C-alpha cells in the first residue's frame, strides 16, 4: 500500500485554513483515542468482502450494524490524496521531481519560487500547500 499523509500533516493543513468539503472518495480519520489509526473513506455504498468456501464475494450494503451513526465534521481529520493536494496548489504548482532525498515540489508565489522536499510525495505536496496557504 502506498504511503498516506500523516495525521499531523493533515492537522497542519486544516490549521493553515484549508477547508474541507467532503465528497465520495475522500479519506479521513477521527480525532478520538479509541479510533486512532483507523482510516475511513466516504462512499456512496458500503462494500464488504465475504469469503464463502473457495469463493470471494463483494457485498454491497446500505450500512452495517456496527457502523457509527454519525460523527461531527470537526472531529474528522481530512487526509487529502495526492490529486487533491495538487488541485489545491493549482497554478502555483510548477514541478514535481524525484531526488535522492525523496520528492521535491516546487511552487511559485508572489514571483518567488520555493521547493519542498519530503520522502513521501503527498507529504511534499502538503508541505508546499501549508506554506502557500499561510502566506
N, C-alpha and C positions, 0 to 999 in steps of 0.2 A: 504494500500500500504506500502511496506517495505521502510525503511529509505534509503535515497540516499546520496551519497558522497556530502559533502558541496562544493560549488564553490571555497571557499578559500583553501580548501584542494587540490582540483584539480589544482588550480594555483600553489600551493607549489610543487606538483608532477612535473609539467612542469618546474618550476624553478630549480628543483633538476636535470634536464637533462633527464627525462624520455620522450622519443619520442613517438608520436602517429602516427600510420599508420592506417588510418580509414578503417574499414570494416563494412559490414552489421551487424547490431545488436548493434553497438556502440551507446552510448548516449552522447549528448553534449549540451552545451548552447552557446549562442553567447554574446560576450562582447560588448553589446550595450544597453544603458539605456532603449530604447523602447522595448527591448526583455527580460528584466530582469525577471528571474523566469520561463522563458519558457524552457522546455526540449525537445530536438529533438532526434530522433533515425534515424540512417542510415538504409535504407531499399532498397531492390530492387524493391519494389512495394509500392504504396500509397494505403492504405486501409481505407475507410471511413465507419462509421456505419450510416445507414439510417433507419429511422423509418417510416413505412407506415401503417397507421391504427393500427392493432394489430400484425404486423409482423416486425421483425428486420432483416435487410439485410446488409451484408458486401459487400461494393462496392470496386472492385479492379480497380484502376485508374492509368494512367501513371503519371499525375501531376494534381494539382488543380489550378484553376485560381488565387487564392490568394497566391500561393506559392512564396517563394523567388526565384529569378532566380538563384542566387548563392551567396556564401559568401566565402571570402578567409579563408584558414585554420587558419591563425594567429589570427582571431577574434573568432574562435570556441574554446571553452574550453571543452576538453575531460573529461567526468565523468566516469572513468573506473568502471566496475562492479566487484563484489567480485571475480569471477573466473579469471578475467583479472589481478587483483591485486595479486592473488595467483600465477598465471603464471609468473608475473614479478619478484616476490620474488624467484621463482624457488627453487633450492636445499637449499637456505639459510633458508627457512621456516621450522621450527621444529614443532611447535604446535599451535593450536587454542583451547582455552578453555573459558568457561563461568565462570565469577567470580561475586562476589557481586557488584563490581564496573562497570561491563559491560563485554566486550570481551577482552581477553588477547592473543596477537600474540607474539610468541617467535621466534626469528631468531638467526642464528649463522653466524657471520662474523669474519674472522681472528682468529678463535678459541675462540672468546668471544660470550657468549650467552646473549641476551638482550630481555626484554619483553616490549611490548607497550600495554597499556590498554586504551580503549575508550568505550563509551556507545554503539556505533554502530559498527558492525563487519567490514563494509567497511572502516570506519574511522580508526579502529585498524590496518587493513592491510596496509592502506595508510600511517599511521604514521611510520610503520616499513619500508615500501618502501622508503619513503622520507629519513629516516635515513641511510639506506644502499646505496641509490643512491648518497648521498653526501659524502660518505666515500672515 
